[in-house]
Amino acid sequence: MSVQLPDELLDLEANGGIFAVWMLLQNYSIHVDIQTLVQCCKYDPDDGTFTISLAVGLRKLGFDVVFHTAEDPDIHIKEIEHYTEAIRLGMTIEQPLTYQDIQTSFESGYSILVYYDTLEGVGNHSLVYSIDDQEICFYDSFDPMEKHIFEQQCQAEGICQQAIVIRKYCPVIRYS
């Protein structure tokens, strides 16, 4: 698949979360300009995006999403507002997913956005491209990640095993 990335997206620091949402929208042939995504997903140049903010942004764009997370012992002050908004929008917040859960959801036709620590030690949001019993692949990387490494990186310090399951797009429903 060949996709032309907008310069406005490439110019964002810490753009992994926005890129993952933008890539999902490309898969649905939905055009939303980058500034709208920045606002909708509460992107911050210093902090990037929080997983809960991406889930809320996707919900506002009309997606049926379920947010999965382990308990966050160090919740950022900005996240509290986003959790409150998630509850107001009627979003489901559930326990973290295992690798097998991610694989099962993906094989059921759902899109999955995951949060993990890269091998360079940087928290990253990625949209899953493929997954099997041995490895997982992301739209933002050409290299597959072995299952055991992904599981290790999802449990790194500061990573709360967060994922968003995108179940369907409901273009008629928009949340404010």
DRENDO-1510 file (C-alpha; in Angstrom, 1 decimal, always signed):
<recs>
REC; n; res; u; v; w
REC; 1; MET; +0.0; +0.0; +0.0 .
REC; 2; SER; +1.4; +3.4; -1.0 .
REC; 3; VAL; +0.1; +6.5; +0.8 .
REC; 4; GLN; +1.2; +10.0; +0.5 .
REC; 5; LEU; +1.8; +11.5; +4.0 .
REC; 6; PRO; +0.8; +15.1; +4.3 .
REC; 7; ASP; +3.7; +17.4; +5.3 .
REC; 8; GLU; +1.6; +18.9; +8.1 .
REC; 9; LEU; +1.5; +15.4; +9.7 .
REC; 10; LEU; +5.2; +14.8; +9.1 .
REC; 11; ASP; +6.0; +18.2; +10.7 .
REC; 12; LEU; +4.3; +17.3; +14.0 .
REC; 13; GLU; +6.7; +16.3; +16.9 .
REC; 14; ALA; +5.6; +13.1; +18.6 .
REC; 15; ASN; +3.0; +12.4; +15.9 .
REC; 16; GLY; +2.6; +8.6; +16.4 .
REC; 17; GLY; -1.0; +8.9; +17.7 .
REC; 18; ILE; -2.1; +11.4; +15.1 .
REC; 19; PHE; -0.5; +9.2; +12.4 .
REC; 20; ALA; -2.3; +6.1; +13.7 .
REC; 21; VAL; -5.7; +7.9; +13.6 .
REC; 22; TRP; -4.9; +9.4; +10.2 .
REC; 23; MET; -4.0; +5.9; +8.8 .
REC; 24; LEU; -7.2; +4.4; +10.2 .
REC; 25; LEU; -9.1; +7.2; +8.4 .
REC; 26; GLN; -7.3; +6.4; +5.2 .
REC; 27; ASN; -8.4; +2.7; +5.5 .
REC; 28; TYR; -12.0; +4.0; +5.7 .
REC; 29; SER; -11.4; +6.5; +2.8 .
REC; 30; ILE; -12.3; +9.3; +5.2 .
REC; 31; HIS; -10.6; +12.7; +4.7 .
REC; 32; VAL; -10.1; +14.8; +7.8 .
REC; 33; ASP; -7.5; +17.6; +7.7 .
REC; 34; ILE; -4.6; +17.3; +10.1 .
REC; 35; GLN; -5.6; +20.4; +12.2 .
REC; 36; THR; -9.0; +18.9; +12.9 .
REC; 37; LEU; -7.3; +15.6; +14.0 .
REC; 38; VAL; -4.9; +17.7; +16.2 .
REC; 39; GLN; -7.9; +19.4; +17.9 .
REC; 40; CYS; -10.1; +16.3; +18.1 .
REC; 41; CYS; -7.4; +14.1; +19.6 .
REC; 42; LYS; -6.0; +16.8; +21.9 .
REC; 43; TYR; -2.5; +16.6; +20.5 .
REC; 44; ASP; +0.1; +18.6; +22.4 .
REC; 45; PRO; +3.5; +19.4; +20.9 .
REC; 46; ASP; +5.2; +18.6; +24.2 .
REC; 47; ASP; +3.2; +15.5; +25.2 .
REC; 48; GLY; +2.0; +14.2; +21.9 .
REC; 49; THR; -1.3; +12.4; +22.5 .
REC; 50; PHE; -2.7; +10.2; +25.2 .
REC; 51; THR; -4.4; +7.0; +24.3 .
REC; 52; ILE; -7.6; +8.0; +26.0 .
REC; 53; SER; -7.5; +11.3; +24.0 .
REC; 54; LEU; -7.2; +9.3; +20.7 .
REC; 55; ALA; -10.2; +7.1; +21.8 .
REC; 56; VAL; -12.3; +10.2; +22.5 .
REC; 57; GLY; -11.2; +11.7; +19.2 .
REC; 58; LEU; -12.2; +8.6; +17.3 .
REC; 59; ARG; -15.5; +8.6; +19.1 .
REC; 60; LYS; -16.1; +12.2; +18.1 .
REC; 61; LEU; -15.3; +11.3; +14.5 .
REC; 62; GLY; -18.1; +8.7; +14.6 .
REC; 63; PHE; -16.3; +5.5; +15.5 .
REC; 64; ASP; -17.6; +2.9; +17.9 .
REC; 65; VAL; -14.6; +2.3; +20.1 .
REC; 66; VAL; -13.7; +0.5; +23.3 .
REC; 67; PHE; -10.7; +1.7; +25.3 .
REC; 68; HIS; -8.7; -0.8; +27.2 .
REC; 69; THR; -6.2; +0.1; +29.9 .
REC; 70; ALA; -4.5; -1.2; +33.0 .
REC; 71; GLU; -4.7; +1.0; +36.1 .
REC; 72; ASP; -2.5; +4.1; +35.6 .
REC; 73; PRO; -0.6; +4.8; +38.8 .
REC; 74; ASP; +0.8; +8.1; +37.3 .
REC; 75; ILE; -2.2; +9.6; +35.4 .
REC; 76; HIS; -1.3; +12.9; +33.8 .
REC; 77; ILE; -3.5; +15.9; +34.7 .
REC; 78; LYS; -4.5; +16.3; +31.1 .
REC; 79; GLU; -5.8; +12.7; +31.0 .
REC; 80; ILE; -8.3; +13.3; +33.7 .
REC; 81; GLU; -10.3; +15.7; +31.5 .
REC; 82; HIS; -10.2; +13.2; +28.7 .
REC; 83; TYR; -11.5; +10.3; +30.9 .
REC; 84; THR; -14.3; +12.6; +32.0 .
REC; 85; GLU; -15.2; +13.3; +28.4 .
REC; 86; ALA; -15.0; +9.6; +27.6 .
REC; 87; ILE; -17.6; +8.8; +30.3 .
REC; 88; ARG; -19.8; +11.7; +29.1 .
REC; 89; LEU; -19.7; +10.2; +25.6 .
REC; 90; GLY; -20.7; +6.8; +26.9 .
REC; 91; MET; -17.5; +5.1; +26.0 .
REC; 92; THR; -16.7; +1.7; +27.4 .
REC; 93; ILE; -13.4; +1.5; +29.4 .
REC; 94; GLU; -12.3; -2.1; +29.9 .
REC; 95; GLN; -9.4; -4.1; +31.2 .
REC; 96; PRO; -6.2; -4.4; +29.2 .
REC; 97; LEU; -5.9; -6.8; +26.3 .
REC; 98; THR; -3.6; -9.7; +26.0 .
REC; 99; TYR; -1.7; -10.4; +22.8 .
REC; 100; GLN; -4.2; -13.1; +22.1 .
REC; 101; ASP; -7.1; -10.7; +22.7 .
REC; 102; ILE; -5.6; -8.2; +20.2 .
REC; 103; GLN; -5.1; -11.1; +17.7 .
REC; 104; THR; -8.7; -12.3; +18.2 .
REC; 105; SER; -10.1; -8.8; +17.8 .
REC; 106; PHE; -8.1; -8.2; +14.7 .
REC; 107; GLU; -9.1; -11.5; +13.2 .
REC; 108; SER; -12.8; -10.5; +14.0 .
REC; 109; GLY; -12.4; -7.6; +11.6 .
REC; 110; TYR; -11.7; -4.8; +14.1 .
REC; 111; SER; -9.0; -2.2; +13.8 .
REC; 112; ILE; -6.7; -2.1; +16.8 .
REC; 113; LEU; -4.6; +0.9; +17.9 .
REC; 114; VAL; -2.0; -0.1; +20.6 .
REC; 115; TYR; +0.3; +1.8; +22.9 .
REC; 116; TYR; +3.7; +0.3; +23.6 .
REC; 117; ASP; +7.3; +1.3; +24.3 .
REC; 118; THR; +9.5; +1.2; +21.2 .
REC; 119; LEU; +12.9; -0.6; +21.3 .
REC; 120; GLU; +14.4; +2.9; +21.6 .
REC; 121; GLY; +12.4; +3.5; +24.9 .
REC; 122; VAL; +9.8; +5.9; +23.5 .
REC; 123; GLY; +6.1; +5.4; +24.1 .
REC; 124; ASN; +4.3; +5.0; +20.7 .
REC; 125; HIS; +0.8; +4.6; +19.4 .
REC; 126; SER; +0.5; +2.3; +16.3 .
REC; 127; LEU; -2.3; +0.9; +14.2 .
REC; 128; VAL; -2.0; -2.8; +13.8 .
REC; 129; TYR; -1.5; -3.9; +10.2 .
REC; 130; SER; -1.3; -7.6; +10.8 .
REC; 131; ILE; -0.9; -10.1; +13.7 .
REC; 132; ASP; -0.4; -13.8; +14.1 .
REC; 133; ASP; +0.8; -16.2; +16.7 .
REC; 134; GLN; +4.4; -15.2; +16.2 .
REC; 135; GLU; +4.5; -11.5; +15.4 .
REC; 136; ILE; +2.7; -8.2; +15.1 .
REC; 137; CYS; +3.1; -5.5; +12.3 .
REC; 138; PHE; +2.2; -1.9; +12.4 .
REC; 139; TYR; +1.5; +0.7; +9.7 .
REC; 140; ASP; +4.3; +2.9; +10.9 .
REC; 141; SER; +7.0; +0.3; +10.7 .
REC; 142; PHE; +8.4; -2.0; +8.0 .
REC; 143; ASP; +9.7; -4.5; +10.6 .
REC; 144; PRO; +7.5; -7.0; +12.3 .
REC; 145; MET; +7.8; -7.2; +16.1 .
REC; 146; GLU; +8.0; -10.7; +17.6 .
REC; 147; LYS; +5.2; -11.5; +20.0 .
REC; 148; HIS; +7.4; -11.8; +23.1 .
REC; 149; ILE; +9.1; -8.5; +22.4 .
REC; 150; PHE; +5.7; -6.7; +21.9 .
REC; 151; GLU; +4.4; -8.2; +25.2 .
REC; 152; GLN; +7.6; -7.0; +26.9 .
REC; 153; GLN; +7.3; -3.5; +25.4 .
REC; 154; CYS; +3.6; -3.3; +26.5 .
REC; 155; GLN; +4.7; -3.8; +30.1 .
REC; 156; ALA; +7.6; -1.4; +30.1 .
REC; 157; GLU; +7.7; +1.2; +32.8 .
REC; 158; GLY; +5.2; +4.0; +32.1 .
REC; 159; ILE; +3.2; +2.0; +29.6 .
REC; 160; CYS; -0.3; +1.0; +30.9 .
REC; 161; GLN; -1.1; -1.8; +28.4 .
REC; 162; GLN; -3.5; +0.5; +26.5 .
REC; 163; ALA; -5.3; -0.3; +23.3 .
REC; 164; ILE; -8.3; +1.0; +21.4 .
REC; 165; VAL; -10.6; -1.5; +19.6 .
REC; 166; ILE; -12.3; +0.3; +16.7 .
REC; 167; ARG; -15.4; -1.8; +16.1 .
REC; 168; LYS; -17.1; +0.2; +13.3 .
REC; 169; TYR; -17.6; +3.6; +11.7 .
REC; 170; CYS; -21.0; +5.2; +12.2 .
REC; 171; PRO; -20.9; +8.2; +9.9 .
REC; 172; VAL; -24.3; +9.4; +11.0 .
REC; 173; ILE; -23.3; +9.6; +14.6 .
REC; 174; ARG; -21.1; +12.5; +15.6 .
REC; 175; TYR; -20.4; +13.4; +19.2 .
REC; 176; SER; -19.5; +16.9; +20.4 .
</recs>
